[in-house]
Amino acid sequence: MTSPTSPLIDLTKVSYTPAGVAVLRDVSLQSDAKRIGIVGRNGSGKTSFARVLSGLVAADDGQVRINGIDVSRDRRRAIGAVGILFQNPDHQIIFPTVEEEIAFGLHQMGQSKAEAARGVAAILGQFDKRHWAQASIHQLSQGQRQLVCLMAVLAMQPRVLVLDEPFAGLDIPTRMHLERVLAGLELTLVHITHDPAAVADYDHILWLERGEVAQQGAARPVLRSFEMRMRELGASDDLSNLAG
Ligand SMILES: Nc1ncnc2c1ncn2[C@@H]1O[C@H](COP(=O)(O)OP(=O)(O)OP(=O)(O)O)[C@@H](O)[C@H]1O
């Protein structure tokens, strides 16, 4: 649990340096906001930030706690604290059928077979998809597979859901459907995107630039600065400005 003084999301001076490459440097985010947007251009470190925040990889320096849990060290409790939805559902899906895929995370949390089966039935029912239980995942469309991933994550009832550009590659109606589902959720969303419009009405924005925090705070000023900078870079012909 969080102490009265520590926020739900508590990242302090995080650095991530895989193979000696400084991908994230001194990044901090302490927040109880319900809707957090992470913006940055290609190669600025957004996906790495998502992976560190979810505990999928460990920071080399600093601390990452969600709801008081050290998410890279305490994996069993971490998967109940934070879930992640990737851009490509095929990077997430392991099992051939929908019910096996959803049950997997619940087993990882230590649930018995019967408990996990109840959890699978509950989440399928919530999304009116009971008839998908035995469906073969590879026969579903990309949007449907993304919905399976979302159900699998939500079945674990995390406090925080990290979205790493989950709408890229989806058509407009499918994206709007998933956006409506996400908008109705009680949990905290951390939405990673390079599209400022997607997070314009969010409570807190963190702008990453070359692995560092360029600016963070209320949406309007941060997104205004971000868009101005992106336009400046877009108007320049200097390819040395390209990230990476
Ligand atoms: N394991 C790794 N080893 C070495 N370099 C890495 C590693 N992971 C990420 N990087 C580098 O860190 C930088 C940031 O990558 P990351 O995927 O986090 O950026 P991003 O903002 O999500 O980019 P995009 O918007 O293009 O998906 C890139 O230059 C990438 O090559």
The ligand as an SDF file (V2000), in Angstrom:
LIG
                    3D

 31 33  0  0  0  0  0  0  0  0999 V2000
   17.5860   -2.6240  -25.1360 N   0  0  0  0  0  0  0  0  0  0  0  0
   18.0700   -1.5710  -25.8040 C   0  0  0  0  0  0  0  0  0  0  0  0
   19.3720   -1.5130  -26.1400 N   0  0  0  0  0  0  0  0  0  0  0  0
   19.8870   -0.4480  -26.7930 C   0  0  0  0  0  0  0  0  0  0  0  0
   19.1550    0.6250  -27.1780 N   0  0  0  0  0  0  0  0  0  0  0  0
   17.8520    0.6230  -26.8680 C   0  0  0  0  0  0  0  0  0  0  0  0
   17.2340   -0.4540  -26.1560 C   0  0  0  0  0  0  0  0  0  0  0  0
   15.9340   -0.1640  -25.9910 N   0  0  0  0  0  0  0  0  0  0  0  0
   15.7340    1.0380  -26.5690 C   0  0  0  0  0  0  0  0  0  0  0  0
   16.8760    1.5150  -27.1020 N   0  0  0  0  0  0  0  0  0  0  0  0
   17.0430    2.7960  -27.8120 C   0  0  0  0  0  0  0  0  0  0  0  0
   16.4700    3.8160  -27.0080 O   0  0  0  0  0  0  0  0  0  0  0  0
   15.8320    4.7920  -27.8270 C   0  0  0  0  0  0  0  0  0  0  0  0
   14.3910    4.9450  -27.3750 C   0  0  0  0  0  0  0  0  0  0  0  0
   13.6380    3.8010  -27.7930 O   0  0  0  0  0  0  0  0  0  0  0  0
   12.0830    3.6560  -27.4620 P   0  0  0  0  0  0  0  0  0  0  0  0
   11.5670    2.4870  -28.2380 O   0  0  0  0  0  0  0  0  0  0  0  0
   11.8890    3.6480  -25.9920 O   0  0  0  0  0  0  0  0  0  0  0  0
   11.5160    5.0410  -28.0730 O   0  0  0  0  0  0  0  0  0  0  0  0
   10.0220    5.4600  -28.4470 P   0  0  0  0  0  0  0  0  0  0  0  0
    9.8870    6.8820  -28.0020 O   0  0  0  0  0  0  0  0  0  0  0  0
    9.0440    4.4990  -27.9180 O   0  0  0  0  0  0  0  0  0  0  0  0
   10.0710    5.3960  -30.0280 O   0  0  0  0  0  0  0  0  0  0  0  0
    8.8760    5.1750  -31.1030 P   0  0  0  0  0  0  0  0  0  0  0  0
    7.9210    6.3190  -30.9220 O   0  0  0  0  0  0  0  0  0  0  0  0
    9.6040    5.2400  -32.4000 O   0  0  0  0  0  0  0  0  0  0  0  0
    8.2600    3.8320  -30.8310 O   0  0  0  0  0  0  0  0  0  0  0  0
   15.9830    4.3240  -29.2670 C   0  0  0  0  0  0  0  0  0  0  0  0
   17.0790    5.0160  -29.8360 O   0  0  0  0  0  0  0  0  0  0  0  0
   16.2700    2.8390  -29.1340 C   0  0  0  0  0  0  0  0  0  0  0  0
   17.0550    2.3660  -30.1780 O   0  0  0  0  0  0  0  0  0  0  0  0
  1  2  1  0
  2  3  1  0
  2  7  2  0
  3  4  2  0
  4  5  1  0
  5  6  2  0
  6  7  1  0
  6 10  1  0
  7  8  1  0
  8  9  2  0
  9 10  1  0
 10 11  1  0
 11 12  1  0
 11 30  1  0
 12 13  1  0
 13 14  1  0
 13 28  1  0
 14 15  1  0
 15 16  1  0
 16 17  2  0
 16 18  1  0
 16 19  1  0
 19 20  1  0
 20 21  2  0
 20 22  1  0
 20 23  1  0
 23 24  1  0
 24 25  2  0
 24 26  1  0
 24 27  1  0
 28 29  1  0
 28 30  1  0
 30 31  1  0
M  END
$$$$
